[in-house]
């Protein structure tokens, strides 16, 4: 499978009139070679592929990396690429602008003074937009683990629970069920802290009459899940219930509308319109969703600023929210795969308002 991906990448290089591409993003290196370590550089040309890593990964890379020439070095990876002649015969060389630091760029210019380096964006990510069967299998497994953990974690959330303790339990349970690791730092936000869309789990204790927002995911085979649910502790106000129902209905409308071929910004508009008509438009402060795969946040971006169409086989999140500063926040998020006729919701965790 990785060989097929490299073949497609070479086609992209020809279309972009590039002689080679330096890949330094670790998720992209994993996508193209299978390597799961923390230090690597890949060079892909019209006729060859080179993988470079350090001596810590001698045995691991031998077991994981396929389809490219492997080099293990004690030097910097860029210096090893120069010594190995990875760019011999190349002139126009692309590099991943989002994953290459200025210091690394200067080193490349010094090591390869006769080459013309061109910043690129989304060359590998564009290939990864449509998931194959193995990728979907990993995502489904990750989603299933996260869903089970959500059901389990409900048993330990109560007034007096610390956000950080709940977050730690989520991480523990995901690994116990077979996840490689968390997909991102778990969010547990109670009461007014729920109005912070990316609140870190704190030492704050939960109180009765509050919402608690849980946003977490795990990785299987490198592929991520991403789930958000908001639950109630004890009796909450009528206004809080109304806000919850608005978010739930906005998400349901977006899921029903999602289909390949539509503009991503139009899908965002479906949920945003529902929340705006209900009078809470200014409190929906982020995009509707994002692509999901080896990157937690990848293309397509499902936002009002997006300029691309949705494609069958892409996995995206659909996660509208309302955030009232100083009061509460509600977000509901599912992972869905776009099908030829609509979308399939991968997440099975309940979405009715649960009172604990």
C-alpha positions in Angstrom: 0.0 0.0 0.0 2.8 2.4 0.8 4.3 1.8 -2.7 1.0 2.8 -4.2 1.0 6.0 -2.2 4.6 6.8 -3.3 3.6 6.2 -6.9 0.8 8.7 -6.6 3.1 11.2 -4.9 5.5 11.0 -7.9 2.6 11.8 -10.2 1.9 14.9 -8.0 5.6 15.9 -8.3 5.5 15.8 -12.0 2.3 17.9 -12.0 4.0 20.5 -9.8 7.1 20.4 -11.9 9.2 19.3 -8.9 12.2 17.0 -9.2 12.0 15.9 -5.5 10.2 16.4 -2.3 11.6 16.5 1.2 9.1 15.1 3.7 9.7 15.9 7.4 6.2 15.7 8.9 6.2 12.5 10.9 2.6 11.6 10.2 3.3 12.0 6.5 6.4 9.9 6.8 4.3 7.2 8.5 1.7 7.5 5.7 4.3 7.0 3.0 6.7 4.5 4.6 5.1 2.9 7.7 7.7 4.3 10.1 6.3 5.1 13.6 9.4 6.7 15.3 10.1 10.3 16.3 13.0 11.3 14.0 13.1 10.8 10.3 13.5 12.5 6.9 12.3 11.3 3.6 13.4 12.3 0.1 11.2 11.3 -2.9 12.3 11.8 -6.5 10.9 10.8 -9.9 12.8 7.5 -9.7 13.6 6.8 -6.1 12.8 7.2 -2.4 15.1 7.6 0.5 14.4 7.2 4.3 16.9 8.6 6.8 16.8 8.2 10.6 19.2 7.9 13.5 20.8 4.9 15.2 18.1 4.6 17.8 15.7 3.4 15.1 18.1 1.0 13.3 16.0 -2.1 14.2 12.6 -0.5 14.2 13.0 1.1 10.8 14.3 -2.2 9.4 11.0 -3.8 10.5 8.6 -1.0 9.6 9.9 0.9 6.5 9.1 -0.5 3.1 9.4 0.8 -0.5 12.3 3.2 0.0 16.1 3.0 0.5 16.9 3.1 4.2 19.8 5.0 5.8 20.7 5.0 9.5 23.2 7.7 10.5 24.9 9.4 13.4 24.9 12.7 11.5 22.1 15.2 11.1 19.5 13.8 8.7 20.0 16.6 6.1 23.8 16.1 6.2 23.3 12.4 5.7 21.0 13.1 2.7 23.7 15.2 1.1 26.4 12.5 1.7 24.0 9.8 0.4 23.4 11.8 -2.8 19.7 11.7 -2.3 19.2 14.9 -4.5 21.7 14.1 -7.2 20.3 15.1 -10.5 17.5 17.2 -9.0 17.1 20.9 -9.3 13.7 22.0 -8.1 13.1 20.6 -4.7 10.0 21.0 -2.6 9.9 21.0 1.1 6.9 20.9 3.6 6.6 24.5 4.6 4.5 23.7 7.7 6.9 21.1 9.0 10.3 22.7 8.2 11.8 25.3 10.6 13.8 28.3 9.3 16.9 26.8 10.9 16.4 23.6 9.0 15.8 25.5 5.8 19.1 27.4 6.2 20.9 24.1 6.8 19.4 22.7 3.5 20.5 25.8 1.6 24.0 25.4 3.0 24.2 21.7 2.2 22.6 22.0 -1.3 23.7 25.4 -2.6 22.9 24.5 -6.2 19.4 23.4 -5.6 16.3 25.6 -5.8 14.1 24.9 -2.7 10.3 25.5 -3.1 7.9 25.6 -0.2 4.9 23.3 -0.7 1.7 22.6 1.2 -0.7 19.7 1.3 1.0 17.5 -1.3 0.9 14.4 0.9 -2.2 15.6 2.7 -4.1 15.7 -0.6 -3.3 12.0 -1.1 -4.5 11.2 2.4 -7.9 12.9 1.9 -9.6 9.7 0.9 -9.1 6.8 3.3 -8.6 3.2 2.1 -10.1 0.1 3.8 -7.2 -0.4 6.2 -7.3 3.2 7.3 -11.0 3.1 7.9 -10.6 -0.1 9.9 -8.1 1.6 12.2 -10.4 4.7 12.6 -13.4 2.5 13.3 -11.5 0.6 16.0 -10.3 3.9 17.6 -13.8 5.3 17.5 -15.2 2.1 19.2 -12.6 2.4 22.0 -13.4 6.0 22.6 -17.1 5.3 22.6 -16.7 2.5 25.2 -14.6 4.8 27.4 -17.3 7.4 27.3 -19.8 5.0 28.7 -17.3 3.8 31.4 -16.3 7.3 32.4 -19.9 8.3 33.2 -19.7 6.0 36.2 -16.9 8.1 37.8 -18.2 11.6 37.1 -20.0 13.2 40.0 -20.0 16.4 42.0 -16.6 16.7 43.6 -14.7 14.9 40.8 -11.6 16.7 39.7 -11.3 17.5 36.0 -7.7 16.3 35.9 -8.6 13.0 37.6 -11.4 12.3 35.0 -8.9 13.1 32.2 -6.4 10.7 33.6 -9.0 8.0 33.9 -9.9 8.5 30.2 -6.3 8.1 29.2 -5.9 4.9 31.3 -9.1 3.3 30.0 -8.3 4.0 26.3 -5.0 2.2 26.6 -6.5 -0.6 28.6 -8.9 -1.1 25.7 -6.1 -1.4 23.2 -5.3 2.2 22.0 -1.7 3.1 21.3 -2.1 6.4 23.1 -4.4 9.5 23.4 -4.9 11.3 20.1 -4.5 14.7 21.8 -4.6 16.2 25.3 -8.0 15.3 26.8 -10.4 18.1 27.5 -12.5 18.0 30.6 -14.2 21.3 31.3 -16.9 21.9 33.9 -19.2 24.8 34.7 -18.1 28.2 33.3 -14.8 26.6 32.1 -17.0 24.8 29.5 -17.2 28.1 27.6 -13.5 27.6 26.8 -13.5 25.4 23.6 -10.0 24.1 24.3 -9.9 24.2 28.1 -7.2 22.0 29.7 -8.4 19.7 32.4 -7.7 21.5 35.7 -7.8 20.7 39.4 -11.3 22.3 39.6 -13.9 20.1 41.2 -17.2 19.6 39.5 -20.4 20.9 41.1 -24.1 19.9 40.8 -26.1 22.1 38.4 -23.2 22.3 35.9 -22.4 21.0 32.4 -19.3 19.0 31.9 -17.7 18.8 28.4 -15.6 15.8 27.5 -13.4 16.0 24.4 -11.0 13.1 23.8 -9.8 10.5 21.4 -7.3 7.7 20.9 -5.1 6.2 18.2 -5.1 2.8 16.6 -2.5 2.1 13.9 -1.7 5.8 14.1 -5.2 6.8 13.1 -7.3 9.0 15.5 -10.8 9.2 16.9 -12.2 12.4 18.2 -15.4 12.5 20.4 -17.0 15.3 22.3 -20.0 14.9 24.6 -21.5 17.3 27.2 -23.3 15.9 30.2 -25.2 17.4 33.1 -24.4 17.1 36.8 -27.7 17.1 38.7 -30.5 19.5 37.7 -29.6 22.2 35.2 -31.6 25.3 34.2 -34.1 25.4 31.4 -31.9 27.7 29.5 -29.0 25.2 29.7 -31.2 22.5 28.4 -32.4 24.7 25.5 -28.8 25.4 24.6 -28.0 21.7 24.6 -31.0 20.9 22.4 -30.0 23.7 19.9 -26.5 22.2 19.5 -27.8 18.7 19.2 -30.3 19.7 16.5 -27.7 21.7 14.6 -25.4 18.7 14.6 -28.2 16.5 13.4 -29.0 18.9 10.6 -25.4 19.0 9.4 -25.1 15.2 9.5 -28.2 14.8 7.4 -26.9 17.3 4.9 -23.3 16.0 4.6 -22.5 14.5 1.2 -19.5 14.4 -1.2 -19.4 17.1 -3.8 -20.8 19.9 -1.5 -18.7 22.8 -0.5 -17.3 22.3 3.0 -18.3 25.9 3.8 -21.9 25.0 2.9 -21.9 22.2 5.4 -20.6 24.6 8.1 -23.4 27.0 7.1 -26.1 24.3 7.8 -25.2 24.1 11.5 -24.3 27.8 11.8 -27.6 28.9 10.4 -29.6 26.7 12.9 -27.7 28.1 15.8 -27.9 31.7 14.5 -31.7 31.5 14.0 -32.0 30.3 17.6 -30.2 33.5 18.7 -26.8 32.1 19.7 -24.8 32.6 16.4 -22.2 34.8 18.1 -21.5 32.1 20.6 -20.5 29.5 18.0 -16.9 30.5 17.7 -15.1 27.8 15.7 -15.5 25.8 12.5 -18.0 23.0 12.3 -15.3 20.3 11.9 -12.1 19.0 10.3 -10.6 16.0 8.6 -9.4 13.1 10.7 -6.7 10.6 10.1 -3.0 10.3 11.0 -3.4 14.0 11.8 -6.1 14.9 14.3 -6.7 18.1 12.4 -6.3 17.6 8.7 -8.0 18.5 5.5 -10.7 19.1 4.7 -11.3 22.0 7.0 -15.1 22.3 7.4 -15.4 26.0 8.0 -17.0 29.1 6.6 -13.5 30.0 5.2 -13.0 26.7 3.4 -12.5 26.7 -0.4 -12.8 23.0 -1.1 -15.4 20.4 -1.8 -16.0 17.3 0.3 -14.9 14.0 -1.1 -16.3 10.5 -0.8 -14.0 8.5 1.5 -12.9 11.4 3.7 -13.4 11.2 7.4 -14.5 14.4 9.1 -15.8 15.6 12.4 -19.1 17.4 12.9 -18.9 19.4 16.1 -21.0 22.5 16.6 -20.9 24.3 19.9 -22.3 27.2 21.9 -20.1 28.9 24.5 -21.5 31.5 26.9 -18.7 33.2 28.7 -18.9 32.9 32.5 -21.8 30.5 32.2 -21.4 27.3 30.3 -20.5 25.6 27.1 -22.0 22.8 25.0 -20.3 20.9 22.2 -21.3 17.6 20.6 -19.0 15.9 18.1 -19.1 12.8 16.0 -16.8 11.3 13.4 -18.3 10.5 10.1 -17.1 9.0 6.8 -18.4 10.5 3.6 -20.1 7.9 1.4 -21.2 8.2 -2.3 -24.7 9.2 -1.2 -24.2 11.0 2.1 -22.3 10.0 5.3 -22.0 7.2 7.8 -21.7 8.2 11.5 -19.0 6.1 13.0 -19.6 7.3 16.6 -22.2 5.4 18.6 -22.0 7.2 22.0 -25.5 8.5 23.0 -26.4 12.2 22.3 -29.4 12.7 24.5 -28.6 14.9 27.5 -27.4 12.6 30.2 -27.9 13.7 33.8 -25.4 12.2 36.2 
